[in-house]
Amino acid sequence: MKVFIVGAHPEPQSFNTALRDLSVRVLRGQGHEVRVSDLYAMNFNPVAGPADFANRSKPNYLNYALEQRHGYDTRTLAPDIVDEIEKLLWCDLLILNFPLYWFSTPAILKGWIDRALISGLTYGGKRFYDRGGLAGRKAMVTITLGGRPHMFGENGIHGALEDMLRPLLRGTLYYTGMAVLPPFVAWHVPYISEADRKEYLGACERTLSSIETIAPLSFPSLDAFDGMLYPKQ
């Protein structure tokens, strides 16, 4: 299997980075091919804008999604976007590795999503969800956060973690066609003991060791909807 890991943590000595590096070792040890984009080390530009296109279809008005399509078709996208698209199309499994910021991803990872998951190639028209452009691939997130598990339960102070991750798991990864595996979560990371961190690393290794047999999360199929996207009766 070909695995593409996108890491988004600014500290190379962080536990989040340790999870990423463990993932590389374990997956390669199982015989998988692994490529990594360390967004902070790459100084990846997260800002989507006109500089992403060397040849605009409409120079006087920027419709970003349409220019993504034109740029891909004419091979005039910015080189850093082209590099990430090549890795996406190469992989069988995409892993996003990041700390939870403000119930969401770090800005640099959101920018990677905006710029790399381009319109036309990964989605467009009715090419979304199980008909998205990246169908046939799998995706998973590995995240760290400061809160404890009981804070994120059904009656927890913050609400369900699944609700926070919904824009990413369903609205991004599944939207572009990928089968989304359950997330791996390391809780309360800044405050736990070294023994607890080792336990998380062990749990992550066990998860990765069975990565090819983990059942994906369940999301609606377009087959359940009619041509106007009303539910079929």
Order of alpha helices (4+ residues) and beta strands (2+ residues): beta-alpha-beta-alpha-alpha-beta-alpha-beta-alpha-beta-beta-alpha
